[in-house]
C-alpha cells in the first residue's frame, strides 16, 4: 500500500493568544502521512488549541496549509444527541459529510466491527456508558472515510483491550492517510513508524522518530 505525499499539513508561525496569554506560540512544523503523528504534552500545553486551529475552529495568527480537504475530527469531549441511536447518528453525519451513499454503506459495517458494536448499534446514545460514547465519538470521525484524521486524546475512557484494537486500526490507516493524535501517553503508541512532537507552553520542541 503506497503512501500519498500529497496528504500533508504545514504550519508556519502559528500563534493563538487568549486574555491570559499564549496557548500556542510561534509554531512551525509539518505533518505527513505514512506514520502516526503524536502531539505530546501536559494539560495546558496547548495540544487541544493547536488541533482546534488546524480544524479552523478558532481564530489564530500565522498560516496553516492543508493538502486534502476531507478531515475527520474527534475532540476529547464531544456532545452527541442522546435521543438518537448509534447507527442513525453515524449515518446522519455520514450523509452530511459524504455524498457517496454506496461508500457509506460499505464503511458503516467496517466501523461497527472495530469495537464489535453490532449488538449496541440500535441503542440510544444517551443510554451508553462513557466508554461506549467515546467509541461512537471515534467512529463519527471515520464515517466519511477522511484523508486526514485528527484525534484529541482518543484513548480516553477506553479499556485496555479497546485501546489496543484502536491503536492497531490507526496503524493501518496511517499507511495511506494523515493521522494526528494528541496524547498524554505516547508509550501506548509504541509502533514501528511514528513521529513525536513535544508541545510545552504552547511551543513545539525537539521531535523524535521511531
PAZAPA-4460 file (N, C-alpha, C; in steps of 0.05 Angstrom, whole numbers, plus 32768, in hexadecimal, padded with zeros to 4 digits):
% residues 210
    n_x    n_y    n_z   ca_x   ca_y   ca_z    c_x    c_y    c_z   seq   type   mol
   8011   7FE8   8000   8000   8000   8000   8012   8019   8000     1      X     A
   800F   802B   7FED   8020   8042   7FEA   8015   8059   7FFA     2      X     A
   8028   8068   8006   8020   8080   8013   801C   8097   7FFF     3      X     A
   800D   80AB   8007   8007   80C1   7FF5   8015   80DA   7FFF     4      X     A
   802B   80E3   7FF1   8039   80FB   7FFA   8028   8114   7FF8     5      X     A
   8011   8112   7FE9   8001   812A   7FE6   7FF1   8130   7FFF     6      X     A
   7FEF   811D   8012   7FE0   8122   802B   7FF3   812D   8040     7      X     A
   7FF0   8147   8046   8002   8153   8059   7FF5   816C   8065     8      X     A
   8000   8175   807C   7FF8   818E   8089   8012   819C   8090     9      X     A
   8015   81B5   8087   802C   81C5   808C   8024   81DE   809C    10      X     A
   8031   81E2   80B3   802A   81F8   80C5   8042   820B   80C7    11      X     A
   803C   8225   80C3   8051   8239   80C3   8049   8250   80D7    12      X     A
   805B   8254   80EB   8058   826B   80FD   803C   826C   8109    13      X     A
   8032   8256   8112   8016   8255   811E   8016   825D   813B    14      X     A
   8005   8270   8141   8001   8279   815C   7FE3   827D   8162    15      X     A
   7FDC   8276   817A   7FC1   827A   8184   7FC2   8286   81A0    16      X     A
   7FB8   829E   81A3   7FBA   82AC   81BD   7F9E   82B0   81C9    17      X     A
   7F9D   82AB   81E3   7F85   82B1   81F2   7F8C   82C8   8205    18      X     A
   7F79   82D1   8215   7F7E   82E7   8228   7F93   82E0   823C    19      X     A
   7F95   82C6   8243   7FA8   82BE   8257   7FC4   82B8   824B    20      X     A
   7FC7   82B9   8231   7FE1   82B5   8225   7FDF   82A2   820C    21      X     A
   7FF5   829A   8202   7FF6   8289   81EA   7FF0   826C   81F1    22      X     A
   7FDD   8260   81E2   7FD8   8243   81E4   7FEA   8235   81D1    23      X     A
   7FEF   8241   81BA   8002   8237   81A6   8013   824F   819D    24      X     A
   802D   824B   819B   803F   8261   8194   8054   8259   8180    25      X     A
   8053   8267   8169   8068   8265   8154   806E   8248   814C    26      X     A
   8059   8238   8148   805D   821C   8140   8062   821A   8122    27      X     A
   8078   820E   811B   807F   8208   80FF   8085   81EA   80FD    28      X     A
   8074   81DB   80EF   8078   81BF   80ED   8068   81B4   80D5    29      X     A
   806A   819A   80D0   805A   818D   80BB   8053   8171   80C3    30      X     A
   803D   8167   80B9   8034   814C   80BE   8030   813E   80A2    31      X     A
   8038   8125   80A1   8036   8116   8088   802A   80FB   808C    32      X     A
   8020   80EF   8077   8015   80D4   8078   802C   80C0   8078    33      X     A
   8024   80A6   807D   8038   8091   807E   8042   808A   8099    34      X     A
   8038   8099   80AE   8041   8094   80C9   802C   80A0   80DC    35      X     A
   802D   8098   80F5   801C   80A5   8109   802A   80BE   8113    36      X     A
   801D   80D4   8113   8027   80ED   811D   801C   80F2   8139    37      X     A
   802D   80F1   814D   8025   80F3   8169   802D   810E   8174    38      X     A
   8019   811D   817D   801D   8137   818B   801C   8131   81A9    39      X     A
   8032   8135   81B7   8034   812D   81D3   8038   8145   81E4    40      X     A
   802B   8146   81FB   802E   815C   820E   801C   815A   8225    41      X     A
   8022   8168   823A   8012   8168   8253   7FF8   8178   824E    42      X     A
   7FE5   8176   8261   7FCD   8186   8260   7FD5   81A4   825F    43      X     A
   7FC9   81B3   824E   7FCF   81CF   824C   7FE6   81D6   823A    44      X     A
   7FF2   81C2   822D   8009   81C7   821C   8002   81D2   8201    45      X     A
   7FE8   81D1   81FA   7FDF   81DC   81E0   7FD6   81C8   81CC    46      X     A
   7FD6   81AE   81D3   7FCF   8199   81BF   7FB4   819D   81B3    47      X     A
   7FA0   81A0   81C3   7F84   81A3   81B9   7F81   81BD   81A8    48      X     A
   7F8E   81D2   81B1   7F8C   81EB   81A2   7F99   81E8   8187    49      X     A
   7FB0   81DB   8186   7FBD   81D6   816C   7FAB   81C7   8159    50      X     A
   7F9E   81B2   8163   7F8C   81A3   8152   7F74   81B3   8149    51      X     A
   7F69   81C4   815B   7F53   81D5   8154   7F5A   81E9   813F    52      X     A
   7F73   81F3   8140   7F7D   8205   812B   7F7E   81F7   8110    53      X     A
   7F88   81DF   8110   7F8A   81D0   80F7   7F6E   81CB   80EC    54      X     A
   7F5B   81C6   80FD   7F3F   81C1   80F4   7F30   81DB   80ED    55      X     A
   7F3D   81F2   80F2   7F2F   820C   80EC   7F19   8213   80FF    56      X     A
   7F1B   8208   8118   7F06   820D   812C   7F0B   8225   813D    57      X     A
   7F22   8232   8139   7F28   824B   8147   7F3A   825D   8136    58      X     A
   7F3A   8276   813C   7F4B   8289   812D   7F67   8286   8137    59      X     A
   7F7A   828B   8125   7F96   8289   812C   7FA7   829B   811A    60      X     A
   7FC0   829F   8122   7FD3   82AD   8111   7FE6   8299   8105    61      X     A
   7FEF   829E   80ED   8001   828B   80DF   7FF3   827E   80C7    62      X     A
   7FFE   8268   80BE   7FF4   825B   80A6   7FF4   823D   80A9    63      X     A
   7FDE   8231   80A1   7FDB   8214   80A0   7FD2   820C   8084    64      X     A
   7FE3   81FB   8077   7FDD   81F2   805D   7FD6   81D4   805E    65      X     A
   7FBE   81CD   8056   7FB4   81B1   8058   7FB1   81A6   803C    66      X     A
   7FC0   8192   8035   7FBE   8184   801B   7FAB   816D   801E    67      X     A
   7F94   816F   8014   7F7D   815D   8016   7F69   8169   802A    68      X     A
   7F50   816A   8022   7F3C   8178   8032   7F2A   8166   8042    69      X     A
   7F2B   814C   803E   7F19   813A   804B   7F25   8132   8066    70      X     A
   7F1B   813D   807C   7F26   813A   8096   7F12   812E   80A9    71      X     A
   7F1B   811B   80BA   7F0C   8110   80CF   7F17   8119   80E9    72      X     A
   7F06   8121   80FC   7F0F   812D   8115   7F00   8122   812C    73      X     A
   7F0E   8118   8141   7F02   810F   8159   7F0D   811F   8170    74      X     A
   7EFE   8132   817B   7F08   8142   8192   7F08   8131   81AB    75      X     A
   7F16   813A   81BF   7F16   812B   81D9   7EFB   8129   81E5    76      X     A
   7EEB   813E   81E2   7ED0   813E   81EC   7EBD   8145   81D5    77      X     A
   7EAB   8133   81D0   7E99   8136   81B9   7E7C   8133   81C2    78      X     A
   7E6C   8147   81BD   7E50   8146   81C5   7E40   8139   81AE    79      X     A
   7E33   8123   81B5   7E23   8114   81A1   7E05   8114   81AA    80      X     A
   7DF3   8113   8197   7DD7   8112   819E   7DCF   80F8   81AC    81      X     A
   7DC5   80FB   81C4   7DBF   80E3   81D4   7DA7   80D4   81CA    82      X     A
   7D96   80E1   81B9   7D7D   80D5   81B0   7D81   80C4   8196    83      X     A
   7D99   80C5   818B   7D9E   80B6   8172   7DAC   809C   8179    84      X     A
   7DA7   8087   8169   7DB6   806E   816D   7DD1   8071   815D    85      X     A
   7DE3   805E   8162   7DFE   8060   8158   7DFE   8060   8139    86      X     A
   7DF0   804E   812D   7DF0   804C   8110   7DE4   8065   8103    87      X     A
   7DCD   806E   810D   7DC0   8085   8101   7DD2   809E   8103    88      X     A
   7DE0   80A0   811A   7DF2   80B7   811E   7E09   80B6   810A    89      X     A
   7E16   809F   8107   7E2C   809C   80F5   7E24   80A0   80D8    90      X     A
   7E0D   8095   80D0   7E04   8098   80B5   7DFD   80B5   80AF    91      X     A
   7DF0   80C2   80C2   7DE9   80DF   80BE   7E02   80F0   80B9    92      X     A
   7E16   80EC   80CA   7E2F   80FB   80C6   7E3C   80F4   80AC    93      X     A
   7E3C   80DA   80A5   7E48   80D1   808C   7E3B   80DE   8074    94      X     A
   7E21   80E0   8074   7E13   80EC   805D   7E19   810A   805B    95      X     A
   7E1E   8117   8071   7E24   8134   8070   7E40   8137   8064    96      X     A
   7E53   8126   806C   7E6F   8129   8064   7E77   811B   804A    97      X     A
   7E67   8107   8042   7E6F   80F7   802B   7E57   80F2   8019    98      X     A
   7E58   80F9   8000   7E42   80F6   7FED   7E40   80DA   7FE1    99      X     A
   7E56   80CA   7FE4   7E56   80B0   7FD8   7E48   809C   7FEB   100      X     A
   7E2F   8097   7FE6   7E1F   8086   7FF6   7E29   8069   7FF7   101      X     A
   7E33   8060   7FE1   7E3D   8044   7FE0   7E56   8041   7FF1   102      X     A
   7E66   8055   7FF2   7E7E   8055   8003   7E76   8053   8021   103      X     A
   7E61   8062   8028   7E58   8062   8043   7E4D   8046   804B   104      X     A
   7E3F   8039   8038   7E34   801F   803E   7E4A   800B   8043   105      X     A
   7E61   800E   8035   7E78   7FFC   8039   7E87   8003   8053   106      X     A
   7E88   801D   8059   7E99   8026   806F   7E8C   8020   808A   107      X     A
   7E72   8022   808C   7E65   801F   80A6   7E6A   8004   80B3   108      X     A
   7E65   7FED   80A5   7E6A   7FD3   80B1   7E87   7FD0   80B9   109      X     A
   7E9A   7FDA   80A9   7EB6   7FD9   80AF   7EBC   7FE7   80CA   110      X     A
   7EB1   7FFE   80CE   7EB6   800D   80E6   7EA9   8000   80FE   111      X     A
   7E91   7FF5   80FB   7E84   7FE8   8112   7E93   7FD0   811B   112      X     A
   7EA2   7FC3   8109   7EB2   7FAC   8110   7ECA   7FB3   8121   113      X     A
   7ED4   7FCB   811F   7EEC   7FD3   812E   7EE9   7FCD   814C   114      X     A
   7ED2   7FD6   8157   7ECD   7FD3   8173   7EB7   7FBE   8178   115      X     A
   7EB1   7FAD   8165   7E9C   7F99   8167   7E82   7FA6   8170   116      X     A
   7E7A   7FBA   8161   7E63   7FCA   8168   7E48   7FC0   815E   117      X     A
   7E48   7FA9   8151   7E2F   7F9E   8145   7E18   7F9D   8159   118      X     A
   7E1D   7F94   8171   7E08   7F91   8185   7DFD   7FAB   8190   119      X     A
   7E0E   7FC0   8190   7E06   7FDA   819C   7DFF   7FEF   8187   120      X     A
   7E00   7FE8   816E   7DFD   7FFC   8159   7DE1   8008   8159   121      X     A
   7DCD   7FFA   8164   7DB2   8004   8164   7DAB   8012   817F   122      X     A
   7DBE   8014   8191   7DB9   8021   81AB   7DBA   803F   81A9   123      X     A
   7DAA   804C   81B9   7DAB   8069   81BB   7DC6   8072   81C7   124      X     A
   7DD2   8087   81BC   7DEB   8090   81C5   7DEA   8098   81E3   125      X     A
   7DD4   80A3   81EB   7DD1   80AB   8207   7DD2   8094   821B   126      X     A
   7DCE   807C   8211   7DCE   8065   8223   7DEA   8058   8225   127      X     A
   7DFC   8061   8215   7E17   8055   8214   7E29   805E   822B   128      X     A
   7E3C   804D   8232   7E50   8055   8246   7E62   806A   823A   129      X     A
   7E72   8077   824B   7E85   808B   8241   7E99   807E   822E   130      X     A
   7EA2   8066   8234   7EB5   8058   8222   7EA9   8053   8207   131      X     A
   7E8F   804A   8207   7E81   8045   81ED   7E7D   805F   81DE   132      X     A
   7E77   8075   81EC   7E74   808F   81DE   7E8E   8097   81D1   133      X     A
   7EA4   8092   81DE   7EBE   8099   81D3   7EC3   8089   81B9   134      X     A
   7EBA   8070   81B9   7EBD   8060   81A0   7EAD   806C   8189   135      X     A
   7E95   8075   8190   7E84   8082   817B   7E91   809B   8172   136      X     A
   7E9D   80AA   8184   7EAB   80C3   817D   7EC1   80BC   8168   137      X     A
   7ED0   80A7   816D   7EE6   80A0   815A   7EDA   8096   8140   138      X     A
   7EC5   8088   8140   7EB9   807E   8127   7EAD   8094   8116   139      X     A
   7EA2   80A9   8123   7E97   80BF   8114   7EAC   80CE   8104   140      X     A
   7EC5   80CD   810E   7EDB   80DA   8100   7EE4   80CA   80E7   141      X     A
   7EDC   80B1   80E7   7EE5   809F   80D1   7ECF   8099   80BC   142      X     A
   7EB6   80A0   80C2   7EA0   8096   80B2   7EA2   809F   8095   143      X     A
   7EAE   80B6   808F   7EAE   80C0   8073   7EC9   80B9   8066   144      X     A
   7ED9   80A7   8071   7EF2   809E   8065   7F04   80B6   805F   145      X     A
   7F0C   80C5   8074   7F1C   80DD   8070   7F39   80D7   8068   146      X     A
   7F45   80EA   805A   7F62   80E8   8053   7F73   80EF   806B   147      X     A
   7F69   8102   807C   7F77   810B   8093   7F66   8105   80AC   148      X     A
   7F73   80F9   80C0   7F65   80F2   80D9   7F73   8100   80F0   149      X     A
   7F64   8110   80FF   7F6E   811F   8115   7F60   8116   812F   150      X     A
   7F6E   810B   8142   7F62   8100   815A   7F6E   810C   8173   151      X     A
   7F5D   8117   8184   7F66   8124   819D   7F62   8110   81B4   152      X     A
   7F78   8105   81BF   7F77   80F2   81D4   7F63   80DB   81CE   153      X     A
   7F67   80CC   81B8   7F54   80B8   81B0   7F51   80A0   81C2   154      X     A
   7F65   809B   81D3   7F64   8084   81E5   7F55   8089   81FF   155      X     A
   7F4E   80A2   8203   7F40   80AA   821C   7F25   809B   821F   156      X     A
   7F22   808D   8235   7F09   807E   823A   7F08   8062   822F   157      X     A
   7F1C   805A   821F   7F1C   803F   8214   7F2A   802B   8226   158      X     A
   7F20   8013   8228   7F2E   7FFE   8237   7F47   7FF5   8227   159      X     A
   7F58   7FE6   8234   7F72   7FDF   8227   7F6E   7FCF   820E   160      X     A
   7F5B   7FBD   820D   7F56   7FAD   81F5   7F4E   7FBF   81DE   161      X     A
   7F3B   7FD2   81E3   7F32   7FE4   81CF   7F48   7FF6   81C5   162      X     A
   7F59   7FFF   81D8   7F70   800F   81D1   7F82   8001   81BD   163      X     A
   7F88   7FE8   81C3   7F9A   7FD8   81B2   7F8E   7FD4   8196   164      X     A
   7F74   7FCF   8195   7F66   7FCB   817C   7F67   7FE4   816B   165      X     A
   7F61   7FFB   8178   7F60   8014   8169   7F7C   801D   8160   166      X     A
   7F90   8019   8170   7FAB   8020   8168   7FB4   8010   8150   167      X     A
   7FAD   7FF7   8150   7FB4   7FE6   8139   7FA5   7FF0   8120   168      X     A
   7F8C   7FF8   8123   7F7D   8003   810C   7F8A   801D   8102   169      X     A
   7F92   802E   8114   7F9F   8047   810C   7FB9   8042   80FE   170      X     A
   7FC8   802E   8107   7FE1   8027   80FA   7FDC   8020   80DC   171      X     A
   7FC7   8011   80D7   7FC0   800A   80BC   7FB8   8023   80AC   172      X     A
   7FA8   8034   80B7   7F9F   804C   80AA   7FB6   805F   80A2   173      X     A
   7FCA   8060   80B4   7FE0   8073   80B1   7FF2   806C   8099   174      X     A
   7FEF   8054   808E   7FFF   804C   8077   7FF8   805D   805E   175      X     A
   7FDF   8066   805D   7FD7   8076   8045   7FC9   8090   804C   176      X     A
   7FC2   8094   8066   7FB5   80AD   806E   7FC7   80BD   8081   177      X     A
   7FC0   80D6   8085   7FCE   80E6   8098   7FBF   80E4   80B3   178      X     A
   7FCC   80DA   80C7   7FC0   80D6   80E1   7FCF   80E6   80F6   179      X     A
   7FC1   80F8   8104   7FCD   8109   8119   7FBE   8102   8133   180      X     A
   7FCE   80FD   8148   7FC2   80F5   8161   7FCF   8106   8178   181      X     A
   7FBF   8112   8189   7FC9   811E   81A1   7FC6   810A   81B7   182      X     A
   7FDA   8108   81C8   7FD9   80F4   81DD   7FEB   80FA   81F5   183      X     A
   7FE3   80F2   820D   7FF4   80F3   8224   8005   80DA   8226   184      X     A
   7FFE   80C5   8216   800A   80AB   8219   8017   80A1   8200   185      X     A
   802D   80AD   81F7   803B   80A4   81DF   8045   8088   81E0   186      X     A
   804A   807E   81F9   8054   8063   81FC   8040   804E   81F3   187      X     A
   8027   8055   81F1   8013   8042   81E8   8012   8040   81C9   188      X     A
   8021   8052   81BC   8022   8051   819F   803E   8049   8195   189      X     A
   8049   8035   81A2   8064   802C   819A   8062   801B   8181   190      X     A
   8060   8028   816B   805D   801B   8151   8076   8020   8140   191      X     A
   8079   8011   812B   8092   8013   811B   8096   802E   810F   192      X     A
   8080   803B   8106   8083   8055   80F9   8072   8069   8106   193      X     A
   807F   807B   8115   8071   8092   8120   8084   80A9   8123   194      X     A
   8079   80C1   8124   8089   80D9   8129   807C   80E8   8140   195      X     A
   808D   80F0   8153   8082   80FC   816C   808A   811A   816C   196      X     A
   8076   812B   8172   8079   8147   8175   8074   814F   8192   197      X     A
   8088   815A   819F   8085   8161   81BB   807C   817E   81BD   198      X     A
   8064   8182   81C8   8059   819C   81CB   805A   81A5   81E9   199      X     A
   8068   81BC   81ED   806B   81C6   8208   8068   81E4   8209   200      X     A
   8055   81EC   821A   804F   8209   821B   8048   8215   8200   201      X     A
   803A   8205   81F0   8031   820F   81D6   8045   820E   81C0   202      X     A
   805D   8204   81C5   8071   8203   81B0   807B   81E6   81AC   203      X     A
   8081   81E0   8193   808A   81C5   818D   80A9   81C3   8190   204      X     A
   80B1   81AE   81A0   80CE   81AA   81A4   80D8   8195   8191   205      X     A
   80EF   8189   8198   80FA   8174   8187   80E7   815C   8183   206      X     A
   80E6   8151   816B   80D5   813B   8165   80E6   8122   8163   207      X     A
   80D9   810A   8165   80E8   80F1   8164   80DB   80DF   8151   208      X     A
   80EA   80D1   8140   80E0   80BD   812E   80E5   80A1   8139   209      X     A
   80D4   808E   8133   80D8   8073   813B   80D5   8061   8123   210      X     A
***
